[in-house]
C-alpha cells in the first residue's frame, strides 16, 4: 500500500517516533487506531482521517515531544 499524503508529510520523522506510545500517551487509544488515522482509514478500511480536534491534539503531541527532546538535549 502506498503511503497516504498525510503519512508522507511525516516521512522525515516516521521511523524515529514510537507512534504506539503517542497513541497511548496523548490519545488514550491503541497503536492501530493511530496507524489507521495516519493512513486515513478507519478500522474497516473506510475513510478515517483525523477530525479537526484530533488533528490539533496530534499537533500538540508532536510539539510536546519536541519540547521534551529539546529540554533533554539542553541538559546535556
PQR file of N, CA, C, O and H, with PARSE charges and radii, in Angstrom:
ATOM      1  N   UNK A   1       0.842  -1.173   0.000 -0.4000 1.5000
ATOM      2  CA  UNK A   1       0.000   0.000   0.000 -0.0000 2.0000
ATOM      3  C   UNK A   1       0.891   1.241   0.000  0.5500 1.7000
ATOM      4  O   UNK A   1       1.869   1.302   0.745 -0.5500 1.4000
ATOM      5  N   UNK A   2       0.563   2.215  -0.819 -0.4000 1.5000
ATOM      6  CA  UNK A   2       1.307   3.461  -0.890 -0.0000 2.0000
ATOM      7  C   UNK A   2       1.039   4.287   0.359  0.5500 1.7000
ATOM      8  O   UNK A   2      -0.022   4.190   0.975 -0.5500 1.4000
ATOM      9  H   UNK A   2      -0.232   2.166  -1.424  0.4000 1.0000
ATOM     10  N   UNK A   3       2.021   5.097   0.715 -0.4000 1.5000
ATOM     11  CA  UNK A   3       1.843   5.972   1.869 -0.0000 2.0000
ATOM     12  C   UNK A   3       0.778   7.011   1.568  0.5500 1.7000
ATOM     13  O   UNK A   3       0.696   7.541   0.460 -0.5500 1.4000
ATOM     14  H   UNK A   3       2.883   5.176   0.214  0.4000 1.0000
ATOM     15  N   UNK A   4      -0.034   7.289   2.573 -0.4000 1.5000
ATOM     16  CA  UNK A   4      -1.035   8.342   2.438 -0.0000 2.0000
ATOM     17  C   UNK A   4      -0.323   9.687   2.350  0.5500 1.7000
ATOM     18  O   UNK A   4       0.807   9.816   2.821 -0.5500 1.4000
ATOM     19  H   UNK A   4       0.033   6.858   3.473  0.4000 1.0000
ATOM     20  N   UNK A   5      -0.969  10.692   1.752 -0.4000 1.5000
ATOM     21  CA  UNK A   5      -0.355  12.028   1.722 -0.0000 2.0000
ATOM     22  C   UNK A   5      -0.026  12.547   3.122  0.5500 1.7000
ATOM     23  O   UNK A   5       0.991  13.213   3.316 -0.5500 1.4000
ATOM     24  H   UNK A   5      -1.887  10.587   1.370  0.4000 1.0000
ATOM     25  N   UNK A   6      -0.886  12.242   4.096 -0.4000 1.5000
ATOM     26  CA  UNK A   6      -0.625  12.682   5.466 -0.0000 2.0000
ATOM     27  C   UNK A   6       0.630  12.014   5.995  0.5500 1.7000
ATOM     28  O   UNK A   6       1.483  12.673   6.589 -0.5500 1.4000
ATOM     29  H   UNK A   6      -1.712  11.701   3.939  0.4000 1.0000
ATOM     30  N   UNK A   7       0.748  10.719   5.787 -0.4000 1.5000
ATOM     31  CA  UNK A   7       1.917   9.971   6.260 -0.0000 2.0000
ATOM     32  C   UNK A   7       3.179  10.449   5.546  0.5500 1.7000
ATOM     33  O   UNK A   7       4.251  10.490   6.150 -0.5500 1.4000
ATOM     34  H   UNK A   7       0.055  10.184   5.305  0.4000 1.0000
ATOM     35  N   UNK A   8       3.064  10.805   4.285 -0.4000 1.5000
ATOM     36  CA  UNK A   8       4.213  11.320   3.531 -0.0000 2.0000
ATOM     37  C   UNK A   8       4.744  12.606   4.154  0.5500 1.7000
ATOM     38  O   UNK A   8       5.951  12.849   4.140 -0.5500 1.4000
ATOM     39  H   UNK A   8       2.193  10.771   3.795  0.4000 1.0000
ATOM     40  N   UNK A   9       3.852  13.430   4.698 -0.4000 1.5000
ATOM     41  CA  UNK A   9       4.274  14.675   5.342 -0.0000 2.0000
ATOM     42  C   UNK A   9       5.088  14.393   6.608  0.5500 1.7000
ATOM     43  O   UNK A   9       5.861  15.245   7.047 -0.5500 1.4000
ATOM     44  H   UNK A   9       2.872  13.233   4.709  0.4000 1.0000
ATOM     45  N   UNK A  10       4.920  13.218   7.188 -0.4000 1.5000
ATOM     46  CA  UNK A  10       5.645  12.820   8.398 -0.0000 2.0000
ATOM     47  C   UNK A  10       6.918  12.035   8.078  0.5500 1.7000
ATOM     48  O   UNK A  10       7.616  11.584   8.986 -0.5500 1.4000
ATOM     49  H   UNK A  10       4.293  12.527   6.831  0.4000 1.0000
ATOM     50  N   UNK A  11       7.214  11.874   6.806 -0.4000 1.5000
ATOM     51  CA  UNK A  11       8.278  10.984   6.357 -0.0000 2.0000
ATOM     52  C   UNK A  11       9.604  11.228   7.072  0.5500 1.7000
ATOM     53  O   UNK A  11      10.301  10.268   7.399 -0.5500 1.4000
ATOM     54  H   UNK A  11       6.647  12.240   6.068  0.4000 1.0000
ATOM     55  N   UNK A  12       9.966  12.471   7.322 -0.4000 1.5000
ATOM     56  CA  UNK A  12      11.255  12.785   7.933 -0.0000 2.0000
ATOM     57  C   UNK A  12      11.394  12.212   9.344  0.5500 1.7000
ATOM     58  O   UNK A  12      12.509  11.942   9.791 -0.5500 1.4000
ATOM     59  H   UNK A  12       9.399  13.251   7.057  0.4000 1.0000
ATOM     60  N   UNK A  13      10.283  12.024  10.045 -0.4000 1.5000
ATOM     61  CA  UNK A  13      10.339  11.538  11.428 -0.0000 2.0000
ATOM     62  C   UNK A  13       9.648  10.190  11.606  0.5500 1.7000
ATOM     63  O   UNK A  13       9.607   9.657  12.715 -0.5500 1.4000
ATOM     64  H   UNK A  13       9.377  12.242   9.682  0.4000 1.0000
ATOM     65  N   UNK A  14       9.114   9.642  10.539 -0.4000 1.5000
ATOM     66  CA  UNK A  14       8.250   8.463  10.622 -0.0000 2.0000
ATOM     67  C   UNK A  14       8.877   7.301  11.383  0.5500 1.7000
ATOM     68  O   UNK A  14       8.213   6.692  12.222 -0.5500 1.4000
ATOM     69  H   UNK A  14       9.148  10.075   9.638  0.4000 1.0000
ATOM     70  N   UNK A  15      10.129   6.981  11.112 -0.4000 1.5000
ATOM     71  CA  UNK A  15      10.728   5.818  11.767 -0.0000 2.0000
ATOM     72  C   UNK A  15      11.407   6.159  13.096  0.5500 1.7000
ATOM     73  O   UNK A  15      11.883   5.265  13.795 -0.5500 1.4000
ATOM     74  H   UNK A  15      10.669   7.475  10.430  0.4000 1.0000
ATOM     75  N   UNK A  16      11.452   7.430  13.442 -0.4000 1.5000
ATOM     76  CA  UNK A  16      12.141   7.847  14.658 -0.0000 2.0000
ATOM     77  C   UNK A  16      11.232   7.985  15.872  0.5500 1.7000
ATOM     78  O   UNK A  16      11.714   8.230  16.978 -0.5500 1.4000
ATOM     79  H   UNK A  16      11.065   8.157  12.874  0.4000 1.0000
ATOM     80  N   UNK A  17       9.948   7.834  15.687 -0.4000 1.5000
ATOM     81  CA  UNK A  17       8.992   8.056  16.768 -0.0000 2.0000
ATOM     82  C   UNK A  17       8.211   6.782  17.045  0.5500 1.7000
ATOM     83  O   UNK A  17       7.846   6.054  16.122 -0.5500 1.4000
ATOM     84  H   UNK A  17       9.557   7.635  14.789  0.4000 1.0000
ATOM     85  N   UNK A  18       7.958   6.518  18.312 -0.4000 1.5000
ATOM     86  CA  UNK A  18       7.103   5.400  18.695 -0.0000 2.0000
ATOM     87  C   UNK A  18       5.652   5.873  18.609  0.5500 1.7000
ATOM     88  O   UNK A  18       5.118   6.461  19.549 -0.5500 1.4000
ATOM     89  H   UNK A  18       8.254   7.109  19.062  0.4000 1.0000
ATOM     90  N   UNK A  19       5.031   5.605  17.472 -0.4000 1.5000
ATOM     91  CA  UNK A  19       3.657   6.058  17.251 -0.0000 2.0000
ATOM     92  C   UNK A  19       2.686   5.372  18.199  0.5500 1.7000
ATOM     93  O   UNK A  19       1.663   5.945  18.574 -0.5500 1.4000
ATOM     94  H   UNK A  19       5.464   5.126  16.708  0.4000 1.0000
ATOM     95  N   UNK A  20       3.010   4.140  18.586 -0.4000 1.5000
ATOM     96  CA  UNK A  20       2.165   3.450  19.554 -0.0000 2.0000
ATOM     97  C   UNK A  20       2.138   4.174  20.892  0.5500 1.7000
ATOM     98  O   UNK A  20       1.097   4.254  21.542 -0.5500 1.4000
ATOM     99  H   UNK A  20       3.841   3.674  18.281  0.4000 1.0000
ATOM    100  N   UNK A  21       3.299   4.704  21.301 -0.4000 1.5000
ATOM    101  CA  UNK A  21       3.357   5.467  22.558 -0.0000 2.0000
ATOM    102  C   UNK A  21       2.621   6.793  22.427  0.5500 1.7000
ATOM    103  O   UNK A  21       1.987   7.245  23.381 -0.5500 1.4000
ATOM    104  H   UNK A  21       4.145   4.640  20.773  0.4000 1.0000
ATOM    105  N   UNK A  22       2.697   7.420  21.259 -0.4000 1.5000
ATOM    106  CA  UNK A  22       1.940   8.661  21.021 -0.0000 2.0000
ATOM    107  C   UNK A  22       0.446   8.368  21.170  0.5500 1.7000
ATOM    108  O   UNK A  22      -0.280   9.121  21.819 -0.5500 1.4000
ATOM    109  H   UNK A  22       3.212   7.053  20.485  0.4000 1.0000
ATOM    110  N   UNK A  23      -0.007   7.261  20.559 -0.4000 1.5000
ATOM    111  CA  UNK A  23      -1.420   6.899  20.623 -0.0000 2.0000
ATOM    112  C   UNK A  23      -1.877   6.724  22.065  0.5500 1.7000
ATOM    113  O   UNK A  23      -2.933   7.220  22.457 -0.5500 1.4000
ATOM    114  H   UNK A  23       0.583   6.650  20.031  0.4000 1.0000
ATOM    115  N   UNK A  24      -1.071   6.012  22.852 -0.4000 1.5000
ATOM    116  CA  UNK A  24      -1.445   5.740  24.240 -0.0000 2.0000
ATOM    117  C   UNK A  24      -1.358   6.978  25.118  0.5500 1.7000
ATOM    118  O   UNK A  24      -2.298   7.297  25.846 -0.5500 1.4000
ATOM    119  H   UNK A  24      -0.214   5.608  22.534  0.4000 1.0000
ATOM    120  N   UNK A  25      -0.222   7.679  25.050 -0.4000 1.5000
ATOM    121  CA  UNK A  25       0.028   8.805  25.962 -0.0000 2.0000
ATOM    122  C   UNK A  25      -0.868   9.999  25.674  0.5500 1.7000
ATOM    123  O   UNK A  25      -1.394  10.608  26.606 -0.5500 1.4000
ATOM    124  H   UNK A  25       0.542   7.419  24.459  0.4000 1.0000
ATOM    125  N   UNK A  26      -1.051  10.343  24.422 -0.4000 1.5000
ATOM    126  CA  UNK A  26      -1.744  11.586  24.089 -0.0000 2.0000
ATOM    127  C   UNK A  26      -3.209  11.406  23.696  0.5500 1.7000
ATOM    128  O   UNK A  26      -3.986  12.360  23.737 -0.5500 1.4000
ATOM    129  H   UNK A  26      -0.623   9.848  23.665  0.4000 1.0000
ATOM    130  N   UNK A  27      -3.586  10.180  23.314 -0.4000 1.5000
ATOM    131  CA  UNK A  27      -4.968   9.956  22.893 -0.0000 2.0000
ATOM    132  C   UNK A  27      -5.693   8.905  23.727  0.5500 1.7000
ATOM    133  O   UNK A  27      -6.920   8.822  23.681 -0.5500 1.4000
ATOM    134  H   UNK A  27      -2.955   9.405  23.281  0.4000 1.0000
ATOM    135  N   UNK A  28      -4.947   8.095  24.494 -0.4000 1.5000
ATOM    136  CA  UNK A  28      -5.571   7.007  25.229 -0.0000 2.0000
ATOM    137  C   UNK A  28      -6.150   5.954  24.300  0.5500 1.7000
ATOM    138  O   UNK A  28      -7.146   5.304  24.620 -0.5500 1.4000
ATOM    139  H   UNK A  28      -3.950   8.163  24.532  0.4000 1.0000
ATOM    140  N   UNK A  29      -5.517   5.794  23.151 -0.4000 1.5000
ATOM    141  CA  UNK A  29      -6.010   4.861  22.121 -0.0000 2.0000
ATOM    142  C   UNK A  29      -4.945   3.815  21.826  0.5500 1.7000
ATOM    143  O   UNK A  29      -3.810   3.909  22.295 -0.5500 1.4000
ATOM    144  H   UNK A  29      -4.708   6.322  22.891  0.4000 1.0000
ATOM    145  N   UNK A  30      -5.329   2.826  21.047 -0.4000 1.5000
ATOM    146  CA  UNK A  30      -4.411   1.759  20.666 -0.0000 2.0000
ATOM    147  C   UNK A  30      -3.489   2.229  19.537  0.5500 1.7000
ATOM    148  O   UNK A  30      -3.829   3.148  18.792 -0.5500 1.4000
ATOM    149  H   UNK A  30      -6.251   2.749  20.666  0.4000 1.0000
ATOM    150  N   UNK A  31      -2.332   1.598  19.418 -0.4000 1.5000
ATOM    151  CA  UNK A  31      -1.454   1.939  18.301 -0.0000 2.0000
ATOM    152  C   UNK A  31      -2.140   1.789  16.942  0.5500 1.7000
ATOM    153  O   UNK A  31      -1.937   2.611  16.049 -0.5500 1.4000
ATOM    154  H   UNK A  31      -2.056   0.851  20.023  0.4000 1.0000
ATOM    155  N   UNK A  32      -2.951   0.741  16.786 -0.4000 1.5000
ATOM    156  CA  UNK A  32      -3.612   0.540  15.488 -0.0000 2.0000
ATOM    157  C   UNK A  32      -4.559   1.699  15.154  0.5500 1.7000
ATOM    158  O   UNK A  32      -4.728   2.042  13.984 -0.5500 1.4000
ATOM    159  H   UNK A  32      -3.117   0.073  17.512  0.4000 1.0000
ATOM    160  N   UNK A  33      -5.175   2.301  16.175 -0.4000 1.5000
ATOM    161  CA  UNK A  33      -6.044   3.452  15.932 -0.0000 2.0000
ATOM    162  C   UNK A  33      -5.253   4.574  15.267  0.5500 1.7000
ATOM    163  O   UNK A  33      -5.700   5.160  14.281 -0.5500 1.4000
ATOM    164  H   UNK A  33      -5.037   2.023  17.126  0.4000 1.0000
ATOM    165  N   UNK A  34      -4.067   4.869  15.816 -0.4000 1.5000
ATOM    166  CA  UNK A  34      -3.261   5.949  15.260 -0.0000 2.0000
ATOM    167  C   UNK A  34      -2.725   5.586  13.880  0.5500 1.7000
ATOM    168  O   UNK A  34      -2.710   6.430  12.983 -0.5500 1.4000
ATOM    169  H   UNK A  34      -3.703   4.393  16.616  0.4000 1.0000
ATOM    170  N   UNK A  35      -2.286   4.345  13.697 -0.4000 1.5000
ATOM    171  CA  UNK A  35      -1.786   3.943  12.375 -0.0000 2.0000
ATOM    172  C   UNK A  35      -2.885   4.087  11.326  0.5500 1.7000
ATOM    173  O   UNK A  35      -2.618   4.522  10.206 -0.5500 1.4000
ATOM    174  H   UNK A  35      -2.298   3.659  14.425  0.4000 1.0000
ATOM    175  N   UNK A  36      -4.105   3.730  11.678 -0.4000 1.5000
ATOM    176  CA  UNK A  36      -5.218   3.907  10.735 -0.0000 2.0000
ATOM    177  C   UNK A  36      -5.441   5.385  10.435  0.5500 1.7000
ATOM    178  O   UNK A  36      -5.667   5.762   9.285 -0.5500 1.4000
ATOM    179  H   UNK A  36      -4.322   3.377  12.588  0.4000 1.0000
ATOM    180  N   UNK A  37      -5.377   6.222  11.470 -0.4000 1.5000
ATOM    181  CA  UNK A  37      -5.549   7.665  11.259 -0.0000 2.0000
ATOM    182  C   UNK A  37      -4.456   8.201  10.335  0.5500 1.7000
ATOM    183  O   UNK A  37      -4.729   8.998   9.437 -0.5500 1.4000
ATOM    184  H   UNK A  37      -5.194   5.917  12.404  0.4000 1.0000
ATOM    185  N   UNK A  38      -3.215   7.757  10.562 -0.4000 1.5000
ATOM    186  CA  UNK A  38      -2.111   8.219   9.713 -0.0000 2.0000
ATOM    187  C   UNK A  38      -2.308   7.803   8.262  0.5500 1.7000
ATOM    188  O   UNK A  38      -1.889   8.505   7.342 -0.5500 1.4000
ATOM    189  H   UNK A  38      -2.993   7.110  11.291  0.4000 1.0000
ATOM    190  N   UNK A  39      -2.949   6.656   8.066 -0.4000 1.5000
ATOM    191  CA  UNK A  39      -3.212   6.166   6.713 -0.0000 2.0000
ATOM    192  C   UNK A  39      -4.516   6.690   6.140  0.5500 1.7000
ATOM    193  O   UNK A  39      -4.806   6.477   4.963 -0.5500 1.4000
ATOM    194  H   UNK A  39      -3.290   6.086   8.814  0.4000 1.0000
ATOM    195  N   UNK A  40      -5.316   7.384   6.972 -0.4000 1.5000
ATOM    196  CA  UNK A  40      -6.573   7.952   6.507 -0.0000 2.0000
ATOM    197  C   UNK A  40      -7.676   6.937   6.318  0.5500 1.7000
ATOM    198  O   UNK A  40      -8.559   7.114   5.478 -0.5500 1.4000
ATOM    199  H   UNK A  40      -5.080   7.557   7.928  0.4000 1.0000
ATOM    200  N   UNK A  41      -7.625   5.856   7.110 -0.4000 1.5000
ATOM    201  CA  UNK A  41      -8.665   4.829   7.021 -0.0000 2.0000
ATOM    202  C   UNK A  41      -9.241   4.564   8.405  0.5500 1.7000
ATOM    203  O   UNK A  41      -8.606   4.845   9.422 -0.5500 1.4000
ATOM    204  H   UNK A  41      -6.908   5.713   7.792  0.4000 1.0000
ATOM    205  N   UNK A  42     -10.456   4.018   8.429 -0.4000 1.5000
ATOM    206  CA  UNK A  42     -10.987   3.576   9.710 -0.0000 2.0000
ATOM    207  C   UNK A  42     -10.680   2.089   9.857  0.5500 1.7000
ATOM    208  O   UNK A  42     -10.082   1.494   8.961 -0.5500 1.4000
ATOM    209  H   UNK A  42     -10.972   3.790   7.603  0.4000 1.0000
ATOM    210  N   UNK A  43     -11.065   1.500  10.935 -0.4000 1.5000
ATOM    211  CA  UNK A  43     -10.765   0.090  11.183 -0.0000 2.0000
ATOM    212  C   UNK A  43     -11.356  -0.865  10.172  0.5500 1.7000
ATOM    213  O   UNK A  43     -10.932  -2.017  10.086 -0.5500 1.4000
ATOM    214  H   UNK A  43     -11.551   1.984  11.664  0.4000 1.0000
ATOM    215  N   UNK A  44     -12.332  -0.402   9.402 -0.4000 1.5000
ATOM    216  CA  UNK A  44     -12.974  -1.249   8.400 -0.0000 2.0000
ATOM    217  C   UNK A  44     -12.513  -0.933   6.981  0.5500 1.7000
ATOM    218  O   UNK A  44     -13.064  -1.460   6.015 -0.5500 1.4000
ATOM    219  H   UNK A  44     -12.676   0.534   9.472  0.4000 1.0000
ATOM    220  N   UNK A  45     -11.510  -0.079   6.855 -0.4000 1.5000
ATOM    221  CA  UNK A  45     -10.982   0.248   5.541 -0.0000 2.0000
ATOM    222  C   UNK A  45     -11.627   1.453   4.884  0.5500 1.7000
ATOM    223  O   UNK A  45     -11.239   1.830   3.778 -0.5500 1.4000
ATOM    224  H   UNK A  45     -11.062   0.349   7.639  0.4000 1.0000
ATOM    225  N   UNK A  46     -12.605   2.068   5.541 -0.4000 1.5000
ATOM    226  CA  UNK A  46     -13.254   3.263   5.001 -0.0000 2.0000
ATOM    227  C   UNK A  46     -12.463   4.514   5.326  0.5500 1.7000
ATOM    228  O   UNK A  46     -11.340   4.436   5.825 -0.5500 1.4000
ATOM    229  H   UNK A  46     -12.920   1.762   6.440  0.4000 1.0000
ATOM    230  N   UNK A  47     -13.051   5.667   5.044 -0.4000 1.5000
ATOM    231  CA  UNK A  47     -12.420   6.952   5.308 -0.0000 2.0000
ATOM    232  C   UNK A  47     -12.306   7.159   6.809  0.5500 1.7000
ATOM    233  O   UNK A  47     -13.290   7.009   7.534 -0.5500 1.4000
ATOM    234  H   UNK A  47     -13.963   5.730   4.639  0.4000 1.0000
ATOM    235  N   UNK A  48     -11.123   7.499   7.278 -0.4000 1.5000
ATOM    236  CA  UNK A  48     -10.927   7.664   8.717 -0.0000 2.0000
ATOM    237  C   UNK A  48      -9.879   8.691   9.050  0.5500 1.7000
ATOM    238  O   UNK A  48      -9.019   8.444   9.896 -0.5500 1.4000
ATOM    239  H   UNK A  48     -10.323   7.620   6.690  0.4000 1.0000
ATOM    240  N   UNK A  49      -9.927   9.825   8.415 -0.4000 1.5000
ATOM    241  CA  UNK A  49      -8.955  10.881   8.672 -0.0000 2.0000
ATOM    242  C   UNK A  49      -9.154  11.464  10.063  0.5500 1.7000
ATOM    243  O   UNK A  49     -10.172  11.221  10.711 -0.5500 1.4000
ATOM    244  H   UNK A  49     -10.625  10.026   7.727  0.4000 1.0000
ATOM    245  N   UNK A  50      -8.170  12.234  10.513 -0.4000 1.5000
ATOM    246  CA  UNK A  50      -8.277  12.938  11.785 -0.0000 2.0000
ATOM    247  C   UNK A  50      -9.404  13.961  11.709  0.5500 1.7000
ATOM    248  O   UNK A  50      -9.573  14.643  10.699 -0.5500 1.4000
ATOM    249  H   UNK A  50      -7.343  12.431   9.987  0.4000 1.0000
ATOM    250  N   UNK A  51     -10.166  14.057  12.782 -0.4000 1.5000
ATOM    251  CA  UNK A  51     -11.110  15.180  12.898 -0.0000 2.0000
ATOM    252  C   UNK A  51     -10.280  16.430  13.165  0.5500 1.7000
ATOM    253  O   UNK A  51      -9.087  16.332  13.452 -0.5500 1.4000
ATOM    254  H   UNK A  51     -10.028  13.502  13.603  0.4000 1.0000
ATOM    255  N   UNK A  52     -10.896  17.592  13.075 -0.4000 1.5000
ATOM    256  CA  UNK A  52     -10.172  18.838  13.363 -0.0000 2.0000
ATOM    257  C   UNK A  52      -9.614  18.825  14.782  0.5500 1.7000
ATOM    258  O   UNK A  52      -8.474  19.230  15.009 -0.5500 1.4000
ATOM    259  H   UNK A  52     -11.865  17.672  12.842  0.4000 1.0000
ATOM    260  N   UNK A  53     -10.409  18.365  15.726 -0.4000 1.5000
ATOM    261  CA  UNK A  53      -9.965  18.316  17.128 -0.0000 2.0000
ATOM    262  C   UNK A  53      -8.818  17.323  17.303  0.5500 1.7000
ATOM    263  O   UNK A  53      -7.855  17.607  18.015 -0.5500 1.4000
ATOM    264  H   UNK A  53     -11.335  18.036  15.542  0.4000 1.0000
ATOM    265  N   UNK A  54      -8.917  16.163  16.659 -0.4000 1.5000
ATOM    266  CA  UNK A  54      -7.843  15.170  16.750 -0.0000 2.0000
ATOM    267  C   UNK A  54      -6.560  15.689  16.119  0.5500 1.7000
ATOM    268  O   UNK A  54      -5.467  15.439  16.626 -0.5500 1.4000
ATOM    269  H   UNK A  54      -9.699  15.932  16.080  0.4000 1.0000
ATOM    270  N   UNK A  55      -6.693  16.410  15.017 -0.4000 1.5000
ATOM    271  CA  UNK A  55      -5.513  16.955  14.352 -0.0000 2.0000
ATOM    272  C   UNK A  55      -4.826  17.978  15.256  0.5500 1.7000
ATOM    273  O   UNK A  55      -3.597  17.997  15.335 -0.5500 1.4000
ATOM    274  H   UNK A  55      -7.581  16.614  14.605  0.4000 1.0000
ATOM    275  N   UNK A  56      -5.586  18.819  15.931 -0.4000 1.5000
ATOM    276  CA  UNK A  56      -4.999  19.774  16.875 -0.0000 2.0000
ATOM    277  C   UNK A  56      -4.317  19.040  18.027  0.5500 1.7000
ATOM    278  O   UNK A  56      -3.243  19.440  18.475 -0.5500 1.4000
ATOM    279  H   UNK A  56      -6.583  18.804  15.867  0.4000 1.0000
ATOM    280  N   UNK A  57      -4.939  17.974  18.500 -0.4000 1.5000
ATOM    281  CA  UNK A  57      -4.356  17.179  19.577 -0.0000 2.0000
ATOM    282  C   UNK A  57      -3.065  16.512  19.098  0.5500 1.7000
ATOM    283  O   UNK A  57      -2.093  16.439  19.850 -0.5500 1.4000
ATOM    284  H   UNK A  57      -5.812  17.649  18.135  0.4000 1.0000
ATOM    285  N   UNK A  58      -3.048  16.029  17.866 -0.4000 1.5000
ATOM    286  CA  UNK A  58      -1.868  15.399  17.280 -0.0000 2.0000
ATOM    287  C   UNK A  58      -0.732  16.421  17.161  0.5500 1.7000
ATOM    288  O   UNK A  58       0.413  16.128  17.507 -0.5500 1.4000
ATOM    289  H   UNK A  58      -3.838  16.088  17.256  0.4000 1.0000
ATOM    290  N   UNK A  59      -1.053  17.608  16.675 -0.4000 1.5000
ATOM    291  CA  UNK A  59      -0.047  18.670  16.580 -0.0000 2.0000
ATOM    292  C   UNK A  59       0.517  18.985  17.965  0.5500 1.7000
ATOM    293  O   UNK A  59       1.728  19.138  18.124 -0.5500 1.4000
ATOM    294  H   UNK A  59      -1.982  17.846  16.393  0.4000 1.0000
ATOM    295  N   UNK A  60      -0.350  19.080  18.954 -0.4000 1.5000
ATOM    296  CA  UNK A  60       0.094  19.340  20.318 -0.0000 2.0000
ATOM    297  C   UNK A  60       1.002  18.242  20.844  0.5500 1.7000
ATOM    298  O   UNK A  60       1.977  18.520  21.542 -0.5500 1.4000
ATOM    299  H   UNK A  60      -1.334  18.955  18.824  0.4000 1.0000
ATOM    300  N   UNK A  61       0.687  17.000  20.513 -0.4000 1.5000
ATOM    301  CA  UNK A  61       1.518  15.874  20.945 -0.0000 2.0000
ATOM    302  C   UNK A  61       2.912  15.978  20.346  0.5500 1.7000
ATOM    303  O   UNK A  61       3.904  15.774  21.046 -0.5500 1.4000
ATOM    304  H   UNK A  61      -0.105  16.774  19.946  0.4000 1.0000
ATOM    305  N   UNK A  62       2.995  16.295  19.056 -0.4000 1.5000
ATOM    306  CA  UNK A  62       4.302  16.421  18.418 -0.0000 2.0000
ATOM    307  C   UNK A  62       5.088  17.590  18.996  0.5500 1.7000
ATOM    308  O   UNK A  62       6.299  17.484  19.192 -0.5500 1.4000
ATOM    309  H   UNK A  62       2.189  16.461  18.488  0.4000 1.0000
ATOM    310  N   UNK A  63       4.412  18.706  19.271 -0.4000 1.5000
ATOM    311  CA  UNK A  63       5.088  19.859  19.873 -0.0000 2.0000
ATOM    312  C   UNK A  63       5.569  19.534  21.279  0.5500 1.7000
ATOM    313  O   UNK A  63       6.677  19.917  21.656 -0.5500 1.4000
ATOM    314  H   UNK A  63       3.429  18.792  19.111  0.4000 1.0000
ATOM    315  N   UNK A  64       4.751  18.832  22.058 -0.4000 1.5000
ATOM    316  CA  UNK A  64       5.157  18.436  23.400 -0.0000 2.0000
ATOM    317  C   UNK A  64       6.373  17.528  23.346  0.5500 1.7000
ATOM    318  O   UNK A  64       7.313  17.706  24.121 -0.5500 1.4000
ATOM    319  H   UNK A  64       3.851  18.522  21.751  0.4000 1.0000
ATOM    320  N   UNK A  65       6.368  16.562  22.443 -0.4000 1.5000
ATOM    321  CA  UNK A  65       7.503  15.655  22.296 -0.0000 2.0000
ATOM    322  C   UNK A  65       8.756  16.430  21.887  0.5500 1.7000
ATOM    323  O   UNK A  65       9.839  16.183  22.417 -0.5500 1.4000
ATOM    324  H   UNK A  65       5.604  16.418  21.813  0.4000 1.0000
ATOM    325  N   UNK A  66       8.611  17.361  20.954 -0.4000 1.5000
ATOM    326  CA  UNK A  66       9.750  18.175  20.526 -0.0000 2.0000
ATOM    327  C   UNK A  66      10.303  18.981  21.699  0.5500 1.7000
ATOM    328  O   UNK A  66      11.518  19.077  21.870 -0.5500 1.4000
ATOM    329  H   UNK A  66       7.731  17.562  20.523  0.4000 1.0000
ATOM    330  N   UNK A  67       9.419  19.557  22.503 -0.4000 1.5000
ATOM    331  CA  UNK A  67       9.859  20.331  23.670 -0.0000 2.0000
ATOM    332  C   UNK A  67      10.592  19.448  24.672  0.5500 1.7000
ATOM    333  O   UNK A  67      11.603  19.854  25.244 -0.5500 1.4000
ATOM    334  H   UNK A  67       8.431  19.479  22.364  0.4000 1.0000
ATOM    335  N   UNK A  68      10.084  18.252  24.882 -0.4000 1.5000
ATOM    336  CA  UNK A  68      10.722  17.327  25.823 -0.0000 2.0000
ATOM    337  C   UNK A  68      12.107  16.920  25.329  0.5500 1.7000
ATOM    338  O   UNK A  68      13.053  16.848  26.114 -0.5500 1.4000
ATOM    339  H   UNK A  68       9.263  17.922  24.418  0.4000 1.0000
ATOM    340  N   UNK A  69      12.227  16.657  24.040 -0.4000 1.5000
ATOM    341  CA  UNK A  69      13.531  16.303  23.465 -0.0000 2.0000
ATOM    342  C   UNK A  69      14.497  17.477  23.617  0.5500 1.7000
ATOM    343  O   UNK A  69      15.656  17.283  23.983 -0.5500 1.4000
ATOM    344  H   UNK A  69      11.458  16.715  23.402  0.4000 1.0000
ATOM    345  N   UNK A  70      14.031  18.680  23.341 -0.4000 1.5000
ATOM    346  CA  UNK A  70      14.881  19.871  23.457 -0.0000 2.0000
ATOM    347  C   UNK A  70      15.372  20.064  24.890  0.5500 1.7000
ATOM    348  O   UNK A  70      16.538  20.392  25.108 -0.5500 1.4000
ATOM    349  H   UNK A  70      13.090  18.838  23.044  0.4000 1.0000
ATOM    350  N   UNK A  71      14.484  19.863  25.869 -0.4000 1.5000
ATOM    351  CA  UNK A  71      14.890  20.017  27.274 -0.0000 2.0000
ATOM    352  C   UNK A  71      15.975  19.014  27.641  0.5500 1.7000
ATOM    353  O   UNK A  71      16.941  19.356  28.323 -0.5500 1.4000
ATOM    354  H   UNK A  71      13.537  19.597  25.692  0.4000 1.0000
ATOM    355  N   UNK A  72      15.813  17.779  27.188 -0.4000 1.5000
ATOM    356  CA  UNK A  72      16.834  16.763  27.477 -0.0000 2.0000
ATOM    357  C   UNK A  72      18.145  17.144  26.794  0.5500 1.7000
ATOM    358  O   UNK A  72      19.207  17.073  27.411 -0.5500 1.4000
ATOM    359  H   UNK A  72      15.028  17.501  26.634  0.4000 1.0000
ATOM    360  N   UNK A  73      18.078  17.546  25.526 -0.4000 1.5000
ATOM    361  CA  UNK A  73      19.299  17.926  24.806 -0.0000 2.0000
ATOM    362  C   UNK A  73      19.992  19.102  25.487  0.5500 1.7000
ATOM    363  O   UNK A  73      21.217  19.126  25.606 -0.5500 1.4000
ATOM    364  H   UNK A  73      17.215  17.603  25.025  0.4000 1.0000
ATOM    365  N   UNK A  74      19.202  20.074  25.933 -0.4000 1.5000
ATOM    366  CA  UNK A  74      19.782  21.244  26.590 -0.0000 2.0000
ATOM    367  C   UNK A  74      20.424  20.905  27.931  0.5500 1.7000
ATOM    368  O   UNK A  74      21.304  21.626  28.400 -0.5500 1.4000
ATOM    369  H   UNK A  74      18.207  20.055  25.836  0.4000 1.0000
ATOM    370  N   UNK A  75      19.984  19.810  28.547 -0.4000 1.5000
ATOM    371  CA  UNK A  75      20.531  19.443  29.844 -0.0000 2.0000
ATOM    372  C   UNK A  75      21.832  18.660  29.742  0.5500 1.7000
ATOM    373  O   UNK A  75      22.470  18.378  30.757 -0.5500 1.4000
ATOM    374  H   UNK A  75      19.269  19.225  28.166  0.4000 1.0000
ATOM    375  N   UNK A  76      22.217  18.316  28.555 -0.4000 1.5000
ATOM    376  CA  UNK A  76      23.448  17.514  28.388 -0.0000 2.0000
ATOM    377  C   UNK A  76      24.692  18.370  28.424  0.5500 1.7000
ATOM    378  O   UNK A  76      25.801  17.852  28.298 -0.5500 1.4000
ATOM    379  H   UNK A  76      21.699  18.544  27.731  0.4000 1.0000
TER
END
